[in-house]
Amino acid sequence: MERALIITDAPKAMKFFRDFLENYGYEKIRLAATVEDGRQAMSEFSPDVCIINAPIGHEDGESLSVELAADMSCQVILFIKEDYYNEVSGSVEKEGVMCLPKPISKSLFARALGFAEAGDSRMKKAYHEIKRLEKKIEEMRLVNRAKSILMTEKSMSEPDAHRYIEKTAMDRRVSRGQVAEEIIDFYTT
């Protein structure tokens, strides 16, 4: 992970988090002093991790942390005063937010970043697997539609239509989806 977003209105905390993340190896760090700036930075910057130091102005940071975690594009770590930790942590952690009490030690923060990196890695693997499966499902839809067209237009049986698409794809060294798209285009235009 190399991109971090820090959302805090406390200059001292901003410096602490920024210095720590730079020393930890983060190369690109964006700062936001308001909730609105944080939302905007999130959409423009696409960070790997988002650090929220609550409260931010008159907002508690909980709803922002849950909102940003729901996007599932980065790991979110919410820092709250120890007095509110037990009250807040259970609800935000169920939504995928890592919650830590303040004051924070450097070693605990380092461990939290390690957990965030592990979570980010798993999330990105899952995202790529989802995309792969979506692509496969789309190809299956195309192939099924093309088979249906061949069955209607060429009076082929379902196994013959399937075999035709498979063989054509192998002979031409293209995907079954590409052959299916060509069949659909040919018979529907």
N, C-alpha and C positions, 0 to 999 in steps of 0.2 A: 504494500500500500504506500502511496506516495502523496496523495492529495487529502488535505484536511480542512475542514471548516470549523472555526471557533465562533460561537455565538455567546457573547457576554457583554454587559455594559460596564463591567468593572475593569478599569485600566490595569490594575495590578494582576488580576486573574488572567487578563488577555496576554500580558507579558509572560507570566508563568507558563501558561499553556503553549504559547508560541515558542518560547525558548525550549521547553521540554520536547515538543514535537520536532523541532529542528534538530536537536541533539539525538533524537530517536531515529532520525533519518528521513523525515517527511520533507520533500523538496518543494512542494507547492502548498502554501497555507493561505487561506482566505479568512479575513476577519469580518465579523458583523456585530454591530453594537445594539441592534434592535431586532425584534422578532420579524418584522417585515423585511429588513435587510437580509436576515437569515434565510427566509423563504426564497427571496430573489436569488441569493447566492447559491442556494441549493439547486435551483433549476438551471442556472447559468454555468456553474462551476463543476458539478458532478463529482463531489468528494467521495473518497473511500471511507472516511470516518467523519462524523460530525460530533463535536464537543459542545454541549450546552451547559452553561454555568447559570443555574437559576438562583434567584429570580432575575428576570430581564425586564427592567422598568417596572411596570405594574402587573406583568404577567408572570405566572408561576413556572413556566417552561414545560410543564407536564404535557399540555395539549400539543404544543409545538413538537416535543420529542416524539409523541405518538404519531402525529401527522407525518413527520419526516421518516419515521421507521416504517410506516405503512407503504411508503413509496418503494421500499426494498432495494434501493439503489446504493445504500451505504449503511454502515454500522453507526448507531447513535448511542452516545454515552451522555447521560444526564447526571450532573453534579448538583446535589441539593443539600441544604443544611441538615446536619445530623438529627435535629429536633423533629424534622418532617420525614426522615428516611423511611421508617417503618410504615408510616401512613401512605406514602407515595410509591415506594418501590414495588410492592406487589401488583398494583394496577398497571404500571408502565412496563414492567418486565413481561407481563402476559402479552403485551403488544410488541415485544421484540426490542425493547429499550434496555440497555445496560444502565443500571442506576447505582451511583456511588455516593456515600455521605461525605460532606465537607466538615472539617478540613481533610485534605487528601495527602497521603504520603507519596513520595516519588516512586517507591517500590510498588505500591498498590496501583498507582496510575500506569506503571509499566506493565504490570500483569493484566490490567484491564485492556490495554492496547493489544497485548498478545492475544487475549480472548477475542477482541474485535477483529484482529487479523485472521484468526482461525475461522470465525464466523463468516467473514467476508469471503474467504477462500471457498468455504462450503456453499455459500450463497451463489457465487459466480459459477461454480461447477453445476449446481442445480439449474441455474438460468440457462447455461449452454445445453444441458440435457433437455430442458423444456423446449428450447428452440429446435433442437435436433428432432425431437418427437413431433413437434408441430409441423415441421417440414415433411416428415415421413407420413403423417396423417393427411396432409394436403396432397402428397403424391398418390396416396391410396385413393383419395376422393377422385382425383383426376383419372386414375387408371380405371376405377369402377365406372365412371361416367363414360370413358372411352369404350370400355367393354360393352356397356349398354348400347352405345351408338353402333358398334360393330354388329352386335346381335340383331339390331333392328335393320340397319342399312345393308348388311352383307349376309344376313340370315345365318350367322355363326352361333354355335353353342357357346355357353359361358366359358368352358374349358378351352375351346378353340380360340376365342377372342383373347383370353388370358395368354395362351401360348403365343399367339401372333404378336402381342405387345412385347412379351418377354424376348422373343426371338429377334424382333426388329431392333429392340434396344441393344441386345448383345451384338448383333451383326453390325450395327452402326456405331457401337461403343458410346452410347449416350444413355441417359437415365430413362427409366420407364415413364417417369413424369413428363419428360420432353416428348417422347413418342405419343403419349396420351394427349398432351396439349395439341400436337400436330393433327391427330385424328379429330379431336373436338373442333379445332379451327376449320379443318377441311370440310367436315359435314355440317357445320352450323353457320357457315358464311355463304 
